[in-house]
């Protein structure tokens, strides 16, 4: 595991054998069982915030990820191109901001006989508190190891790094019976009313053996009233078995839906696609009580195969989100749209430069304006406010916050990273774009002067090596929901995707044909979220 703070950089090193010295190396991100290439040593893959270096004398690959964002968290792989099968090594990245109390992973997975590490982060006020690791049972949580004493016991150990404000639990020589729900805990936290309780966060430890056949996402997130779909994959031998979805109760996992039962009028449905070897669980009209631990399950004669999934339900009234990253060109303008729920309609909206601990307000909706290049406007009916920064300078690059505040209450904020391009890059665009089901997204990809007359296209990959062109600038035929236009005066081509669907989520590429058999790519990850929102173009009022 590697860990970084939002806005900082992380570096990971992967050693390799001598026989791979001349081979191409790459760094990819794992999403839905596929690893999408981000950067490579032959420069066929490039990323604005990532770099890769091959030290052949030391026989190691070094990857650096800069200006970390929340959505960078997840599984990655160091890779080496080989004749038959690529050699890869998994790496998990955790990205943290200002920890409010105690946070940890929702799920960790290890193989029988191996070890797992669980890292739990805490805020500054808990440095000197006792930390512990316990396993949940029917009525309580049985403490296994603590930092004050019994720091190592029966294949488990715990250590507290007060300088980095994290404690680490290591479980060695895993056995199948180790699987279950645990807690990272901080002992006896006093509350404002004089009472006290322990600060805890639940972690599911999954132990996989050679017979395990299921895979599923660690966590799914949806908004109140919206819909989420969980995809659970299985192997060839499980096609004819009954599949089910259950919610963890105090004693058992209560089955909510099964593949062999009629479910036409249920709020939760399960569809088994044996051709694709996956079953999909769809939960509609999400409610606050739906949040919690669930399991994808396959019925067996003796012991069922299961895998845990945590479902998080967001309160849309308190929804507040920025675009994570925006990219602008030197001397041009950039637009940032920040969205919010009903709870924040009457709040003062603002734009500040800095991080969560220190952020200097540049403009707000009550008339404050410290930089005449920046305007802000609030579209209350659409639940979004827009910030426009014109005449961009290189020093404008960095972390900002969309913010909202009411009186003396604590503000709500979300981080946005602004990248400034000077036009020297041959091809660049946003690395992450988010959209909402049934709405549209616009992706603008910039290119250098030398590619003005080259063909541009928008594609995704059917596998790691074969791309599928979705739209192209020289083709008269069109896609029913995707269009592309090339503005050669601005040296930018624009892709518009309408009628967004959940399965549109994935990795795409801005691409330019640079030769008969060569192509320049830039990766763009599209995340399509559930929820209702309206994209409205508003005119920004200059604040003086």
Residue pairs with C-beta under 8 A, 6 or more apart in sequence:
1 91
1 92
1 93
1 94
1 117
1 119
2 10
2 12
2 91
2 92
2 93
2 94
3 10
3 93
3 94
3 95
3 96
3 119
3 166
4 10
4 65
4 68
4 93
4 94
4 95
4 96
5 68
5 95
5 96
5 97
6 68
6 69
6 70
6 95
6 96
6 97
6 355
6 399
6 415
7 67
7 68
7 355
7 399
7 415
7 417
8 67
8 68
9 64
9 65
9 66
9 67
9 68
10 64
10 65
10 68
10 93
11 62
11 63
11 64
11 65
12 62
12 63
12 78
12 91
13 60
13 61
13 62
13 63
14 60
14 61
14 63
14 78
14 89
14 91
15 59
15 60
16 25
16 59
16 60
16 61
16 80
16 87
17 59
18 59
20 59
20 80
20 82
20 87
21 56
21 59
22 56
23 80
23 81
23 82
24 40
24 41
24 42
24 80
24 81
25 40
25 41
25 52
25 54
25 61
25 78
25 79
25 80
25 81
26 37
26 38
26 39
26 40
26 41
26 45
26 52
26 79
26 80
26 81
27 37
27 38
27 39
27 40
27 50
27 52
27 61
27 63
27 76
27 77
27 78
27 79
28 35
28 36
28 37
28 38
28 76
28 77
28 79
28 88
28 464
29 35
29 36
29 38
29 74
29 75
29 76
29 77
29 507
29 525
30 36
30 74
30 75
30 76
30 77
30 90
31 74
31 506
31 507
31 525
32 231
32 506
33 215
33 233
34 463
34 464
35 77
35 79
35 88
35 464
36 461
36 464
36 507
36 523
36 525
37 44
37 45
37 79
37 464
37 523
38 45
38 47
38 50
38 76
38 523
39 45
39 46
39 47
39 50
39 51
39 52
39 63
40 52
41 52
41 53
41 54
41 61
44 521
45 521
45 523
46 427
46 521
46 522
47 431
47 522
47 523
48 327
48 419
48 425
48 428
48 431
49 65
49 66
49 67
49 419
49 431
50 63
50 64
50 65
50 66
51 63
51 64
51 66
52 61
52 62
52 63
52 64
53 61
53 62
53 63
53 64
54 61
55 61
55 62
61 78
63 78
65 72
65 93
67 399
67 417
67 419
68 95
69 95
69 324
69 325
69 415
69 417
69 432
70 95
70 97
70 324
70 415
71 324
71 432
71 527
72 93
72 95
73 93
73 94
73 95
74 92
74 93
75 90
75 91
75 92
75 93
76 90
76 91
76 92
76 93
77 88
77 89
77 90
77 91
78 88
78 89
78 91
79 86
79 87
79 88
79 89
80 86
80 87
80 88
86 464
94 105
94 119
96 103
96 121
97 355
97 356
97 415
98 123
98 355
98 356
98 357
99 121
99 122
99 123
99 165
100 123
101 122
101 123
101 126
101 189
101 199
102 120
102 121
102 122
102 123
102 126
102 184
102 186
102 199
102 200
102 201
103 120
103 121
103 122
103 201
104 118
104 119
104 120
104 121
104 184
104 201
104 203
105 118
105 119
105 203
105 218
106 202
106 203
106 204
106 218
106 219
106 310
107 203
107 204
107 205
107 206
107 218
107 219
107 308
107 310
108 116
108 117
108 118
108 203
108 204
108 205
108 206
109 116
109 205
109 206
109 207
109 208
110 116
110 171
110 174
110 205
110 206
110 207
110 208
111 174
111 207
111 208
111 209
112 174
112 175
112 176
112 207
112 208
112 209
112 210
113 173
113 174
114 173
114 174
115 170
115 171
115 172
115 173
115 174
116 170
116 171
116 174
116 205
117 168
117 169
117 170
118 133
118 168
118 169
118 170
118 171
118 182
118 184
118 203
118 205
119 166
119 167
119 168
120 131
120 166
120 167
120 168
120 169
120 184
120 201
120 203
121 165
121 166
122 129
122 131
122 165
122 166
122 167
122 186
122 199
123 165
124 165
126 165
126 186
126 189
126 199
127 162
127 165
128 162
129 186
129 187
129 188
129 189
130 146
130 147
130 148
130 186
130 187
130 188
131 146
131 147
131 158
131 160
131 167
131 184
131 185
131 186
131 187
132 143
132 144
132 145
132 146
132 147
132 158
132 185
132 186
132 187
133 143
133 144
133 145
133 146
133 156
133 158
133 169
133 182
133 183
133 184
133 185
134 141
134 142
134 143
134 144
134 182
134 183
134 185
135 141
135 142
135 144
135 180
135 181
135 182
135 183
136 180
136 181
136 182
136 183
136 202
138 250
138 251
141 182
141 183
141 185
141 200
143 185
144 153
144 154
144 156
145 151
145 152
145 153
145 156
145 157
145 158
145 169
146 158
146 187
147 158
147 159
147 160
147 167
151 157
151 158
151 159
152 158
155 171
155 172
155 173
156 169
156 170
156 171
156 172
157 169
157 170
157 172
158 167
158 168
158 169
158 170
159 167
159 168
160 166
160 167
161 167
161 168
167 184
169 184
171 178
171 205
174 207
175 207
176 207
176 209
178 205
178 207
179 205
179 206
179 207
180 204
180 205
181 202
181 203
181 204
181 205
181 248
181 293
181 308
182 202
182 203
182 204
182 205
183 200
183 201
183 202
183 203
184 200
184 201
184 203
185 198
185 199
185 200
186 198
186 199
186 200
187 198
188 196
188 197
188 198
189 196
189 197
189 198
189 199
190 196
191 197
202 293
204 293
204 308
204 310
206 307
206 308
212 305
213 234
213 235
213 237
213 238
213 298
213 305
214 232
214 233
214 234
214 296
214 298
214 305
214 306
214 307
215 232
215 233
215 234
215 307
216 230
216 231
216 232
216 233
216 296
216 307
216 309
217 230
217 231
217 309
218 309
218 310
219 309
219 310
219 311
219 312
220 228
220 230
220 309
220 310
220 311
220 312
221 228
221 311
221 312
221 313
221 314
222 228
222 283
222 286
222 311
222 312
222 313
222 314
222 530
223 286
223 313
223 314
223 315
223 316
223 319
223 529
223 530
223 531
224 286
224 287
224 288
224 313
224 314
224 315
224 316
224 317
225 285
225 286
225 316
225 532
226 286
226 316
226 530
226 531
226 532
227 282
227 283
227 284
227 285
227 286
227 530
228 282
228 283
228 286
228 311
228 530
229 280
229 281
229 282
229 283
229 502
230 245
230 280
230 281
230 283
230 294
230 296
230 309
230 311
231 278
231 279
231 280
232 243
232 278
232 279
232 280
232 281
232 296
232 307
232 309
233 277
233 278
234 243
234 277
234 278
234 279
234 298
234 305
235 277
236 277
238 277
238 298
238 305
239 274
239 277
240 274
241 298
241 299
241 300
242 258
242 259
242 260
242 298
242 299
243 258
243 259
243 270
243 272
243 279
243 296
243 297
243 298
243 299
244 255
244 256
244 257
244 258
244 259
244 270
244 297
244 298
244 299
245 255
245 256
245 257
245 268
245 270
245 281
245 294
245 295
245 296
245 297
246 253
246 254
246 255
246 256
246 294
246 295
246 297
246 306
247 253
247 254
247 256
247 292
247 293
247 294
248 254
248 292
248 293
248 294
248 295
248 308
253 295
253 297
253 306
255 297
256 268
257 263
257 266
257 268
257 269
257 270
257 281
258 270
259 270
259 271
259 272
259 279
263 269
263 270
267 283
267 284
267 285
268 281
268 282
268 283
268 284
269 281
269 282
269 284
270 279
270 280
270 281
270 282
271 279
271 280
271 282
272 279
273 279
273 280
279 296
281 296
283 290
283 311
286 313
287 313
288 313
288 315
290 311
290 313
291 311
291 312
291 313
292 310
292 311
293 308
293 309
293 310
294 308
294 309
294 310
294 311
295 306
295 307
295 308
295 309
296 306
296 307
296 309
297 304
297 305
297 306
298 304
298 305
298 306
315 341
316 341
316 342
316 531
317 341
317 342
317 343
318 341
318 343
318 344
318 412
319 339
319 340
319 341
319 531
320 338
320 339
320 340
320 341
320 344
320 402
320 404
320 412
320 413
320 414
321 338
321 339
321 340
321 402
321 414
322 336
322 338
322 401
322 402
322 414
322 415
322 416
323 336
323 337
323 338
323 416
323 434
324 415
324 416
324 417
324 432
324 434
325 416
325 417
325 418
325 419
325 430
325 431
325 432
326 334
326 335
326 336
326 416
326 417
326 418
326 419
326 430
327 334
327 418
327 419
327 420
327 421
327 428
327 429
327 430
328 334
328 389
328 392
328 396
328 418
328 419
328 420
328 421
329 392
329 420
329 421
329 422
329 423
329 446
330 392
330 393
330 394
330 420
330 421
330 422
330 423
331 391
331 392
332 390
332 392
333 388
333 389
333 390
333 391
333 392
334 388
334 389
334 392
334 418
335 386
335 387
335 388
336 351
336 386
336 387
336 388
336 389
336 400
336 402
336 416
336 418
337 384
337 385
337 386
338 349
338 384
338 385
338 386
338 387
338 402
338 414
338 416
339 383
339 384
339 533
340 347
340 349
340 383
340 384
340 385
340 404
340 412
341 383
342 383
344 404
344 406
344 412
345 380
345 383
346 406
347 404
347 405
347 406
347 412
348 364
348 365
348 366
348 404
348 405
348 406
349 364
349 365
349 376
349 378
349 385
349 402
349 403
349 404
350 361
350 362
350 363
350 364
350 365
350 368
350 376
350 403
350 404
350 405
351 361
351 362
351 363
351 364
351 374
351 376
351 387
351 400
351 401
351 402
351 403
352 359
352 360
352 361
352 362
352 400
352 401
352 403
352 413
353 359
353 360
353 362
353 398
353 399
353 400
353 401
354 360
354 399
354 400
354 401
355 399
355 401
355 415
356 401
356 413
356 415
359 400
359 401
359 403
359 413
361 368
361 370
361 403
362 369
362 370
362 371
362 374
363 369
363 370
363 371
363 374
363 375
363 376
363 387
363 543
364 376
365 376
365 377
365 378
365 385
367 543
367 544
368 543
369 375
369 543
369 544
372 542
372 544
373 389
373 390
373 391
374 387
374 388
374 389
374 390
375 387
375 388
375 540
375 541
375 542
375 543
376 385
376 386
376 387
376 388
376 540
376 543
377 385
377 386
377 538
377 539
377 540
377 541
378 385
379 385
379 386
379 536
379 538
381 536
382 533
382 534
382 535
382 536
382 538
383 533
383 534
384 533
384 536
385 402
386 538
386 540
387 402
388 540
389 396
389 418
392 420
393 420
394 420
394 422
396 418
396 420
397 418
397 419
397 420
398 417
398 418
399 415
399 416
399 417
399 418
400 415
400 416
400 417
400 418
401 413
401 414
401 415
401 416
402 413
402 414
402 416
403 411
403 412
403 413
404 411
404 412
404 413
405 411
405 412
421 428
421 446
423 446
423 448
423 491
424 448
425 446
425 448
426 447
426 448
426 450
426 451
426 520
427 445
427 446
427 447
427 448
427 451
427 510
427 512
427 520
427 521
427 522
428 445
428 446
428 522
429 443
429 444
429 445
429 446
429 510
429 522
429 524
430 443
430 444
430 524
431 523
431 524
431 525
432 524
432 525
432 527
433 441
433 443
433 524
433 525
433 526
433 527
434 441
434 526
434 527
434 528
434 529
435 441
435 497
435 500
435 504
435 526
435 527
435 528
435 529
436 500
436 528
436 529
436 530
436 531
436 532
436 533
437 500
437 501
437 502
437 528
437 529
437 530
437 531
438 499
438 500
439 500
439 533
439 534
439 535
440 496
440 497
440 498
440 499
440 500
440 535
441 496
441 497
441 500
441 526
442 494
442 495
442 496
443 458
443 494
443 495
443 496
443 497
443 508
443 510
443 524
444 492
444 493
444 494
444 495
445 456
445 492
445 493
445 494
445 495
445 510
445 522
445 524
446 491
446 492
447 454
447 456
447 491
447 492
447 493
447 512
448 491
449 491
451 491
451 512
451 514
451 520
452 488
452 491
453 488
454 512
454 513
454 514
455 472
455 473
455 474
455 512
455 513
456 472
456 473
456 484
456 486
456 493
456 510
456 511
456 512
456 513
457 469
457 470
457 471
457 472
457 473
457 484
457 511
457 512
457 513
458 469
458 470
458 471
458 472
458 482
458 484
458 495
458 508
458 509
458 510
458 511
459 467
459 468
459 469
459 470
459 508
459 509
459 511
460 467
460 468
460 470
460 506
460 507
460 508
460 509
461 467
461 468
461 507
461 509
462 468
467 509
467 511
470 479
470 482
470 508
471 478
471 479
471 482
471 483
471 484
471 495
472 484
473 484
473 485
473 486
473 493
481 497
481 498
481 499
482 495
482 496
482 497
482 498
483 495
483 496
484 493
484 494
484 495
484 496
485 493
485 494
486 492
486 493
486 494
487 493
487 494
493 510
495 510
497 504
497 526
500 528
501 528
502 528
502 530
504 526
504 528
505 526
505 527
505 528
506 525
506 526
507 523
507 524
507 525
507 526
508 523
508 524
508 525
508 526
509 521
509 522
509 523
509 524
510 521
510 522
510 524
511 519
511 520
511 521
511 522
512 519
512 520
513 519
514 520
